[in-house]
Amino acid sequence: MSVITSLVRPTIRSRATTRRNAPNVVRRETHGPDYVVLVAVVALTAIGVLMVYSSSAMQAYAGSSNSFAVVGPQVVWGALGLVALMVMTRVDYRRLRLLSIPLYLVAIGLLVLVFVPSFNRVVGGSARFLQVGPLPAIHPAEVGKLALVIYLAHWLAKRGSGVQSFWAGFLPFLLIYVPLVLLVVAEPDLGTASVIALTGLLMFFIAGANLGHLAALTGLGVTGVAAFMLHGYQLERIRIWLNPWQDTSGAGYHAIQGLLALGLGGIFGAGLGQSQVAGGIALPNASNDFIFAVIGEEFGLLGAGIVIALFIILAYQGVRISLAAPDTFGALLAAGITAWLCVQAFINIAVVVALIPITGITLPFISAGGSSLSISLAAVGILLSISRETVERGTWNDASADRGRRNGRAHLPRTGRRPVTSR
């Protein structure tokens, strides 16, 4: 019996060794997510909840005797978004390729439903929100941003160098890109359409698009925007942007109040909640479009600078994740999510400081808005999922795995700690 056992055991060991060393076995190596991105986004979300409460509490109490009427739903949406972030961090981002086309079609369908009077909810003269029965109102354009980024990443990665072709690259890109942008413009919501348009163009450029095609598309886009804005209230917005002081109590009121709020904040700000004291600055849309002005008023240049620094950190780390992604789909997906969030943040802040004409758009993670907050956090979860599989490429911004110790050098064990034995 012992002879049979001694003959069988080596065979079992050799089979197990063969299975482990089989070349067709692929094991994905994962590591921890990018905690810099995670900390930056959580910090922005916490700042957002605090500022939404500070900017809305008194008005909410005056209107409904409930100072939590605005910040309460924001906390719930934020909690749902953080759950989505944690789930998406653990999910293999490659599985999104299977959902890219269905998600894109759902986004198109939701944007079409916005134009049905029985389903839409008009805010500020624009049919941006979808209200179905007792369910909470959602902003379909937020779903459209995520859907377009995922689908473009999948399509561009699959097309490869074919994106440089006119028939196989440029025209199919237009068929994917233009319908979603036009549906958002038709609401009308020029701010959100600008974010979607710029994000799509950046992804197309990163994927290796023909520069001639890209320049032609950019020219057509600029011409279309100019034609859209050179009439009606859009033309009035440009005129007021150039000189808001010509109509201080009318069209220029928003811009002037935002600038006054930033000016009153000074270096260190007036203090938390002081923007809502009696006799203070009456700031329209304080909890959403102009929440950056409230940050500047209550926490000054220092607080506003911290918010801008957090978005810069998010942009920098997002570029790092994109460059170190293990595949083309992951690289394009990380680049698209980073571009979307940072372009939107730039537009919102630029509006508040009067760098561009006023357009209604939220500051990611900070402004009041459940759809924006939860979907943005889910997108960050996808970015963190990609970061769990990043590999060093030797690029200019790719830090070594051993970086961060004293003098920036790798840590090596000292000699003599363990005896070396030879056999």
C-alpha positions in Angstrom: 0.0 0.0 0.0 2.8 2.4 0.9 4.4 1.6 -2.5 1.2 2.6 -4.4 0.9 5.8 -2.3 4.5 6.8 -3.0 3.9 6.4 -6.8 0.6 8.3 -6.8 1.6 11.4 -4.8 4.3 12.6 -7.2 1.8 12.3 -10.1 -0.8 14.5 -8.2 1.9 17.1 -7.4 3.0 17.2 -11.0 -0.5 17.7 -12.2 -1.1 20.5 -9.7 2.1 22.2 -10.8 1.1 21.9 -14.4 -2.2 23.6 -13.7 -0.5 26.4 -11.9 2.0 26.9 -14.7 -0.4 26.5 -17.6 0.1 29.4 -20.0 -3.7 29.7 -20.7 -4.5 30.6 -17.1 -4.8 34.5 -16.8 -5.0 36.0 -13.4 -5.8 39.7 -12.9 -3.4 41.4 -10.5 -5.2 44.1 -8.5 -4.1 46.4 -5.8 -5.7 49.1 -3.7 -7.6 51.9 -5.4 -6.2 55.4 -5.7 -6.8 56.8 -2.2 -5.8 60.3 -3.3 -8.8 60.4 -5.6 -11.0 58.9 -2.9 -10.0 61.4 -0.3 -10.4 64.3 -2.6 -13.9 63.3 -3.7 -15.1 62.5 -0.2 -13.7 65.9 0.9 -15.6 67.7 -1.9 -18.8 65.8 -1.1 -18.5 66.7 2.6 -17.9 70.3 1.7 -20.9 70.2 -0.6 -23.3 68.9 2.1 -22.0 71.6 4.5 -22.4 74.4 2.0 -25.8 73.3 0.8 -27.1 73.4 4.3 -25.4 76.8 5.0 -26.8 78.3 1.8 -30.3 77.0 2.0 -31.2 76.5 5.7 -32.8 79.9 6.4 -34.7 80.1 3.1 -36.0 76.5 3.5 -37.1 77.3 7.1 -38.9 80.4 5.9 -40.7 78.6 3.2 -41.5 75.3 4.8 -40.5 75.5 8.5 -37.9 72.8 7.8 -34.3 74.0 7.6 -33.3 70.5 6.2 -35.7 70.6 3.2 -32.9 71.1 0.7 -29.9 69.4 2.4 -31.9 66.4 3.6 -32.4 64.9 0.1 -28.8 65.9 -0.7 -27.6 63.7 2.1 -29.7 60.8 0.9 -28.5 61.1 -2.6 -25.0 61.4 -1.4 -25.3 58.2 0.7 -26.7 56.4 -2.4 -23.8 57.8 -4.4 -21.2 56.6 -1.9 -22.8 53.1 -2.0 -22.6 53.2 -5.8 -19.0 54.3 -5.6 -18.0 51.4 -3.3 -19.8 48.9 -5.5 -18.3 50.2 -8.7 -14.8 50.2 -7.2 -15.1 46.4 -6.6 -16.7 45.7 -10.0 -14.4 44.9 -13.0 -14.8 48.0 -15.2 -14.5 45.8 -18.3 -18.0 44.5 -17.6 -19.3 48.0 -18.5 -18.5 47.2 -22.2 -21.5 44.8 -22.2 -23.7 47.6 -20.9 -22.4 50.4 -23.0 -25.0 50.2 -25.9 -28.0 49.5 -23.7 -27.0 52.3 -21.3 -26.6 54.7 -24.2 -30.1 53.8 -25.6 -31.6 54.3 -22.2 -30.0 57.7 -21.9 -31.4 58.7 -25.3 -34.9 57.4 -24.4 -34.9 59.4 -21.1 -33.8 62.6 -22.9 -36.6 62.1 -25.4 -39.2 61.7 -22.6 -38.1 65.1 -21.2 -40.1 66.6 -24.1 -43.3 64.8 -23.2 -45.3 67.4 -21.1 -46.8 64.8 -18.8 -43.3 63.6 -17.7 -41.1 66.7 -17.7 -40.7 69.4 -15.1 -39.8 72.8 -16.2 -37.2 74.7 -14.1 -36.0 78.2 -15.1 -37.8 77.9 -18.5 -36.0 74.7 -19.4 -37.4 71.2 -19.4 -34.5 69.5 -17.8 -36.0 67.2 -15.3 -38.0 64.0 -15.7 -40.8 63.3 -13.2 -42.5 59.9 -13.3 -45.3 59.5 -10.8 -44.2 59.7 -7.1 -40.6 58.9 -8.0 -37.9 61.6 -7.3 -37.2 63.9 -10.3 -34.0 63.0 -12.2 -31.9 64.9 -14.6 -31.5 62.6 -17.7 -28.6 64.7 -19.0 -26.5 63.4 -16.1 -27.3 59.8 -17.2 -26.4 60.9 -20.7 -22.9 62.1 -19.6 -22.0 58.7 -18.1 -23.6 56.8 -20.9 -21.7 58.7 -23.6 -18.3 58.3 -21.8 -18.8 54.6 -21.4 -20.0 54.0 -25.0 -17.4 56.2 -26.6 -14.6 54.5 -24.6 -15.9 51.1 -25.8 -16.4 52.2 -29.4 -13.1 54.1 -29.7 -11.1 51.2 -28.1 -12.7 48.7 -30.5 -12.1 50.9 -33.5 -8.5 51.4 -32.8 -6.5 53.3 -35.5 -9.7 53.3 -37.6 -10.8 56.4 -35.8 -8.6 58.4 -38.2 -10.7 57.3 -41.2 -13.5 59.5 -42.4 -16.0 56.8 -43.2 -15.0 54.3 -40.5 -14.1 56.7 -37.8 -15.4 60.3 -38.1 -18.9 59.7 -39.4 -19.8 56.9 -36.9 -18.5 59.1 -34.2 -20.9 61.8 -35.3 -23.8 59.4 -35.2 -23.0 58.5 -31.6 -22.0 62.0 -30.4 -24.3 64.5 -32.1 -27.8 63.1 -31.2 -27.2 63.2 -27.4 -25.7 66.7 -27.6 -28.6 68.1 -29.7 -31.2 66.6 -27.4 -29.6 68.4 -24.4 -29.3 71.7 -26.4 -33.0 71.4 -27.4 -34.2 71.4 -23.7 -32.5 74.1 -23.7 -29.5 73.4 -21.5 -26.5 74.9 -23.1 -24.2 74.5 -20.1 -24.7 70.7 -19.8 -24.5 70.4 -23.6 -21.1 72.2 -23.5 -19.8 69.7 -20.9 -21.0 66.7 -23.0 -19.6 68.2 -26.2 -16.2 69.0 -24.8 -15.9 65.7 -23.1 -16.7 63.8 -26.3 -14.2 65.9 -28.3 -11.4 65.3 -25.8 -12.0 61.6 -25.9 -12.0 61.6 -29.7 -8.7 63.5 -29.6 -7.1 61.2 -27.1 -8.1 58.2 -29.1 -6.1 59.5 -32.0 -8.6 61.2 -34.2 -7.6 62.9 -37.4 -6.8 66.5 -36.5 -8.4 67.8 -39.7 -11.7 66.1 -38.9 -11.4 67.3 -35.3 -10.8 70.9 -36.4 -13.7 70.8 -38.8 -16.0 69.4 -36.1 -14.8 72.0 -33.6 -15.4 74.8 -36.2 -19.0 73.5 -36.9 -19.6 73.4 -33.2 -18.4 76.9 -32.6 -20.5 78.1 -35.5 -23.6 76.3 -34.2 -23.1 77.8 -30.7 -22.7 81.2 -32.1 -25.8 80.9 -34.2 -27.7 79.6 -31.2 -26.5 82.4 -28.9 -26.7 85.4 -31.2 -30.5 85.8 -30.7 -33.0 86.2 -27.9 -32.0 85.8 -24.2 -28.7 84.1 -25.1 -27.5 87.3 -26.8 -28.7 89.3 -23.8 -26.5 87.1 -21.6 -23.4 87.8 -23.7 -24.2 91.5 -23.6 -24.6 91.5 -19.8 -21.5 89.4 -19.4 -19.5 92.0 -21.1 -20.9 94.7 -18.8 -23.1 93.4 -16.0 -23.3 96.9 -14.3 -25.5 98.3 -17.1 -28.5 96.4 -15.6 -27.7 95.9 -11.9 -31.3 95.0 -10.9 -32.2 93.0 -14.0 -30.1 90.7 -16.3 -26.9 91.6 -14.5 -28.2 90.8 -11.0 -26.8 87.3 -10.8 -23.3 88.1 -11.9 -23.0 91.2 -9.7 -24.3 89.4 -6.6 -21.8 86.6 -7.2 -18.9 88.9 -7.5 -20.0 90.9 -4.5 -20.2 87.7 -2.4 -16.6 86.7 -3.5 -15.4 90.2 -2.7 -17.0 90.3 0.8 -15.3 87.0 1.7 -11.8 88.5 1.5 -8.9 86.2 2.5 -10.5 84.1 5.3 -14.2 84.7 4.8 -17.0 85.9 6.9 -17.6 82.6 8.6 -19.9 79.6 8.2 -23.5 80.6 7.8 -22.8 84.3 7.7 -23.9 84.6 4.0 -27.5 84.1 5.2 -27.6 86.7 8.0 -30.1 89.6 7.8 -28.9 92.3 5.6 -26.4 90.1 3.8 -25.9 89.5 0.1 -29.1 88.1 -1.6 -27.5 85.5 -3.9 -29.8 83.7 -6.4 -29.4 79.9 -6.8 -27.0 80.0 -3.9 -27.3 76.2 -3.2 -26.6 75.1 -6.8 -25.3 77.2 -9.6 -23.7 79.9 -7.5 -22.6 77.8 -4.5 -18.9 78.6 -5.2 -19.7 82.2 -4.5 -21.1 81.2 -1.1 -17.9 79.2 -0.4 -15.9 82.4 -1.3 -18.0 84.6 0.9 -18.0 82.3 4.0 -14.5 80.8 3.7 -12.8 83.5 1.6 -10.0 83.0 -0.8 -8.6 80.3 1.4 -11.7 78.1 1.2 -12.3 78.7 -2.5 -8.6 77.9 -3.1 -9.0 74.6 -1.3 -11.9 73.6 -3.5 -10.0 74.5 -6.6 -7.0 72.5 -5.4 -9.1 69.4 -4.8 -10.4 69.5 -8.3 -6.8 70.0 -9.6 -5.8 66.9 -7.6 -8.7 65.0 -9.1 -7.6 66.0 -12.6 -3.9 65.2 -12.0 -4.7 61.7 -10.5 -7.2 61.0 -13.2 -4.6 61.6 -15.9 -2.2 59.3 -14.0 -4.8 56.6 -13.9 -5.6 57.0 -17.6 -1.9 56.8 -18.6 -1.3 53.7 -16.4 -4.5 51.9 -17.3 -4.0 48.2 -18.3 -5.9 48.5 -21.6 -7.2 51.1 -24.1 -10.8 50.9 -22.9 -9.7 51.6 -19.3 -7.5 54.5 -20.4 -10.2 56.2 -22.5 -12.8 55.6 -19.8 -10.6 57.2 -17.1 -9.8 60.1 -19.4 -13.5 60.6 -20.2 -14.6 60.6 -16.6 -11.8 63.0 -15.5 -12.5 65.3 -18.4 -16.3 65.4 -17.7 -15.9 66.2 -14.0 -13.1 68.8 -14.3 -14.6 70.5 -17.4 -17.9 70.9 -15.6 -16.1 72.2 -12.5 -14.2 74.7 -14.6 -17.4 76.0 -16.3 -19.2 76.5 -13.0 -16.4 78.4 -11.4 -15.8 80.4 -14.5 -19.4 81.5 -14.5 -19.2 82.6 -10.9 -16.1 84.7 -11.4 -17.5 86.2 -14.7 -15.0 84.5 -16.9 -17.7 83.2 -19.2 -21.4 84.2 -19.7 -23.9 82.8 -17.1 -25.2 79.3 -17.8 -26.9 77.0 -15.3 -24.6 74.1 -14.4 -23.8 72.5 -11.1 -20.4 72.3 -9.4 -19.7 68.5 -9.2 -20.0 66.9 -5.7 -20.9 70.3 -4.1 -24.0 71.9 -5.6 -27.5 70.7 -4.6 -28.7 68.1 -7.1 -29.3 64.5 -6.4 -28.8 63.2 -9.9 -25.6 65.0 -10.4 -24.2 63.9 -7.0 -25.0 60.2 -7.2 -24.0 59.7 -10.8 -20.8 61.6 -10.3 -19.9 59.5 -7.3 -20.7 56.3 -9.3 -18.4 57.6 -12.1 -15.6 58.1 -9.6 -16.2 54.5 -8.5 -15.5 53.4 -12.0 -12.3 55.5 -12.0 -11.2 53.8 -8.8 -11.9 50.4 -10.3 -9.5 51.3 -13.2 -6.9 52.5 -10.6 -6.9 49.1 -8.9 -5.3 47.6 -12.0 -2.9 50.4 -13.1 0.6 49.4 -14.1 3.8 51.4 -14.3 4.6 52.6 -17.8 7.6 54.8 -17.3 5.7 57.9 -18.2 6.7 61.4 -16.9 4.0 61.4 -14.2 4.2 57.7 -13.3 5.6 57.5 -9.7 7.5 54.4 -8.8 5.9 51.9 -6.4 8.7 52.6 -3.9 8.4 56.4 -4.1 7.5 58.3 -1.0 10.2 57.1 1.4 13.0 59.2 2.7 14.9 61.0 -0.1 12.5 59.4 -2.7 14.6 56.2 -2.8 13.5 52.6 -2.6 13.8 50.9 0.8 16.4 48.1 0.9 16.9 45.8 3.9 20.2 46.3 5.7 22.8 43.6 5.5 23.2 41.2 8.4 19.6 41.1 9.4 19.1 37.5 8.4 21.7 34.9 8.1 22.2 33.5 4.6 22.6 29.8 4.5 23.6 27.7 1.6 22.4 24.2 0.9 
